[in-house]
């Protein structure tokens, strides 16, 4: 067979074997996708080899797919996490990187490691490939390193890398056991914090009894934005028919209005205008109907509802927005994201016009638009290759093929669209893209490392490298995780995300995600990843500069 056909066959075989290995669970715990790495190492040891160029491409392309899909999915919620816990989470990452750096430098002096071996040990134990490339560049520039020295750098990386992945997963399991973590409880807490457990949106009929508000437009009432209350129907005093109401509707004493919001928001707002009554205007007679409309029109994305002015243009009111299974009240500041489901109240003719304006093309939600996907990946690759000059750092820093696409995906997910290009991937397609990417990455990495892994690892020097590498992996993670849990009370799933993100380790993230349905681990991973990537690249090169001086 050709080299390409052989590579496809071997990667497919390793993927099948690795996924089967990862599906084995002992006391409810399994390796998940990380099993592909170990299947690859075993296959590589017994002679399953693919061309280096093909292996390198499959590995890096799989990594790009994985991190780009993660970034697209998590981008909209990343800034909220940065506002709430960004300083704490990134401080944890800085602590982990700093401790690992000091342990490697101390080991180099105590155990007489060479400069290149120390840099490779740091990159492998922290499972960071871009830092390996940065260390190789520094070794060539500063030491004029020979091919033998560069080979030693790669060997220590390959020996320490599998132990790094095992160490990260071990830390997660140890923490879960020591803290007696109830995953269902941690998931519920994480969902409540992230909004997945937000209050249910309800409706209430309120009788206007505040005479000072007579003649005031509903949208001008105080507290609307803070409480998230929307009006959908109104019945004038003395009338029987219900009519459509919006922010532009004037209210008078004796009117009854139907308002929508959370129970807490309505409890704060209703006493300001009157009192809640038992009657439900939703079922009262009147030329008013309600429809759920899917937002698929690019022009309607990322604009505040108050600017879209749907109530004024179409005489219809958006009362609720459903996004990723979560229903929330529609505020004036709310912005549509592709695929949102808007609950709109109005007359039938008005709702037809609103549906046309918002798109309502349900079939598009099952389609993946590949043009913006590959444009985003291309921008991410260029961003990762861009040399960044940082104050006080004597060498350029690059984000690499992992950091660049991740940041590009986060930015594009927040922008939403550029012209007719919309950065949207169906959730099922996003999951498939992530899984395919991580399998390609792990299979290729395992096959590459397996060829020499046991030959190096079974020597006395290799065993020392593995032991020190395992310590460099686990000690910073354990100390930082205990401080975060005991002193700050952080959620276990969030800590797992920081543990994986501080090591820039996709297999560890895949394992953390397998523990729970919550996005807490992935969000924390993305929150610390950019800073961690920069610090890892700087630290690997700093080891060369420090030990060579």
LINPEJO-V910454 format. One record per backbone hydrogen bond with DSSP energy under -1.0 kcal/mol. NH is the residue of the N-H (numbers start at 0). CO is the residue of the C=O. If there is no record, write none. Layout:
# LINPEJO-V910454
NH,CO
NH,CO
This chain:
# LINPEJO-V910454
5,1
6,2
7,3
8,4
9,5
10,6
11,7
12,8
13,9
14,10
15,11
16,12
17,13
18,14
19,15
20,16
21,17
22,18
23,20
25,28
28,25
31,21
33,30
34,31
35,32
38,34
39,35
40,36
41,37
42,38
43,39
44,40
45,41
46,43
47,42
48,46
54,50
55,51
56,52
57,53
58,54
59,55
60,56
61,57
62,58
63,59
64,60
65,61
66,62
67,63
68,64
69,65
70,66
71,67
72,68
73,69
74,70
76,73
77,74
80,76
81,77
82,78
83,79
84,80
85,81
88,84
89,85
90,86
91,87
92,88
93,89
94,90
95,91
96,92
97,93
98,94
99,95
100,96
101,97
102,98
103,99
104,100
105,101
106,102
107,103
108,104
109,105
110,106
117,113
118,114
119,115
120,116
121,117
122,118
123,119
124,120
125,121
126,123
127,122
132,128
133,129
134,130
135,131
136,132
137,133
138,134
139,135
140,136
141,137
142,138
144,138
149,145
150,146
151,147
152,148
153,149
154,150
155,151
156,152
157,153
158,154
159,155
160,156
163,159
164,160
165,161
166,162
167,163
168,164
169,165
170,166
171,167
172,168
173,169
174,170
175,171
176,172
177,173
178,174
180,175
185,181
186,182
187,183
188,184
189,185
190,186
191,187
192,188
193,189
194,190
195,190
196,190
197,194
201,260
203,258
205,256
206,274
207,254
208,272
209,272
210,208
212,209
213,210
214,250
215,212
217,248
218,246
219,216
220,217
226,222
227,223
228,223
229,259
231,257
232,257
233,242
234,255
238,235
241,284
242,233
244,231
248,245
250,215
253,207
254,251
255,234
256,205
257,232
258,203
259,229
260,201
265,261
266,262
267,263
268,264
269,265
271,268
272,269
273,269
274,206
276,204
282,279
287,285
288,345
290,343
292,341
294,339
295,357
296,357
299,296
300,297
301,335
304,333
305,331
307,303
308,304
312,308
313,309
316,344
318,342
319,342
320,327
321,340
322,325
325,322
327,320
329,318
338,294
339,336
340,321
341,292
342,319
343,290
344,316
345,288
350,346
351,347
352,348
353,349
354,350
355,351
356,352
357,353
358,354
359,293
361,359
363,360
364,361
365,362
366,363
373,369
374,370
375,371
376,372
377,373
378,374
379,375
380,376
381,377
382,378
383,379
384,380
387,396
392,389
396,387
399,383
402,398
403,399
405,401
406,402
407,403
408,404
409,405
410,406
411,407
412,408
413,409
414,410
415,411
416,414
417,420
420,417
422,415
423,421
429,425
430,426
431,427
432,428
433,429
434,430
435,431
436,432
437,433
438,434
439,435
440,436
441,437
442,438
443,439
444,440
445,441
446,442
447,443
448,444
449,445
452,448
455,451
456,452
457,453
458,455
462,458
463,459
464,460
465,461
466,462
467,463
468,464
469,465
470,466
471,467
472,468
473,469
474,470
477,473
478,474
479,475
480,476
481,477
482,478
483,479
484,480
485,481
486,482
489,483
494,490
495,491
496,492
497,493
498,494
499,495
500,496
501,497
503,500
504,499
508,504
509,505
510,506
511,507
512,508
513,509
514,511
522,518
523,519
524,520
525,521
526,522
527,523
528,524
531,527
532,528
533,529
534,530
535,531
536,532
537,533
538,534
539,535
540,536
541,537
542,538
543,539
544,540
545,541
546,542
547,543
